Amino acid sequence: MHEPVNQLIKRLNIKLLGHYRYYGITDNSKSIGSFFYLTRRQLFKTLKRRSQKHRLNWDKYEKLLMKFPLATPKIYVSIYL
């Protein structure tokens, strides 16, 4: 909660990549895509709570994610090989 944003997203990306590598198998793309969407929404809510003035809106959040992008989901294991 009190970490700088770049370090927070860096640590979050490590955890996201681990999740994607574990669950990123064939036919699971919808679930990990949903997980990415929910993680992104929760990060917005968490960053918005850091200030009592709620100065973070969705447009500023999008710009922040352009500067510090989140790891995107990817299928790592194909069971059809």
C-alpha positions, -999 to +999 in steps of 0.1 A: +000+000+000+029+024+008+053+012-018+062+034-048+040+025-078+068+012-100+080-012-073+044-023-066+037-031-103+071-048-106+063-071-077+028-076-091+041-086-125+063-113-109+032-128-093+011-124-124+037-142-145+039-171-120+001-174-122+000-173-160+028-199-162+009-222-138-026-218-152-017-208-188-026-241-205-047-248-236-084-239-232-078-217-201-073-184-219-108-171-209-100-177-172-066-161-171-080-132-192-107-127-166-080-129-138-060-102-156-091-080-159-100-084-122-064-078-111-064-046-131-096-034-115-084-043-080-051-025-086-071+006-096-092+004-064-061-001-043-042+029-058-073+050-055-074+044-018-038+056-013-050+092-011-079+107+008-086+131-021-091+103-047-072+121-074-067+090-094-093+085-121-095+060-149-077+082-175-048+088-152-047+051-143-045+042-181-016+066-185+001+050-155-003+016-170+012+029-202+043+039-183+044+008-160+025-020-179+010-051-163+021-085-175-005-098-201-018-133-200-004-159-223-008-196-230+025-213-221+016-250-224-003-265-253-017-300-246-023-306-284+014-310-294 
